[in-house]
């Protein structure tokens, strides 16, 4: 379930990046635009935000789920994390801010 959610979130982020990046920047004021634009995966984005804001990665994951509209309560209570399974996508390792 965590891998599926991670893929859903990454897909939503990539499809709606311009809109969602502003929400992320509003939600996490300490994070710069270059921090979020240069993230290459959901895990990287979570780590960058957690590092800048000093929030836990779990907190950041839950806020991203809410922002993107992927159920924050699905899997969150079962101890599943984004990085629990490693999936592969064609857009992986491409920064969210890069336009294909």
Order of alpha helices (4+ residues) and beta strands (2+ residues): alpha-alpha-alpha-alpha-alpha
